[in-house]
Amino acid sequence: MLPELRVLYFEDLEVGLSETLDKVISSADVIGFAEITGDRNPIHLSEHFAARTPFGTRIAHGLYTAGLISAVLGTRLPGPGAVYISQTLNFRAPVRIGDTVSVTVEVAELVPERRRARLKCTCAVGSEIVLDGEALVKVPTKAEADPLAVRMGGRSEGA
């Protein structure tokens, strides 16, 4: 199931605003990520291999979990039109097949002169933080998203 789209403009953001997405990690997700990226590390794909590791079972790719942050940024907070500038990632614990990952993105700082938002990003399984970091994104203003409105004094044709 894909997250519902929500469009927020720079003017809509405020420090503390947050959005959470929950995703159950399936074997098909992990296999699909391996196929797309070419990362066929057997710790992700082979139960036999993974059983001999400290994790004891298959784990999801760390960047798959990180990719769920992108899902929040591109669909909910700030949403369509936001552009990644940078992302830091700290991998804290493994994510296993069947885990439910809760991805939370929270506005930590706004830089109005550059239309940038610094976002605190956290991925958790239950109460355990499995990944955290910060994203810096460029967020369009309402005027940038609807240039016709600017030319018509703040009203677009359909308004």
Buried (B, 14 or more C-beta within 10 A) or exposed (E): EEBEEEBBBBEBBEEEBBBBBEBEBEBEBBEEBBEEEEBEEBBBBEEEEBEEEEEEEBBBBBEBBBBBBBBBBBBBBBBEBBBEEEBEBEBEBBBBBEBEBBBBBBBBEBEEEEBBBBBBBBBBBEEEEBBBBBBBBBBBBBBBBBEEBBEEEEEEEEE
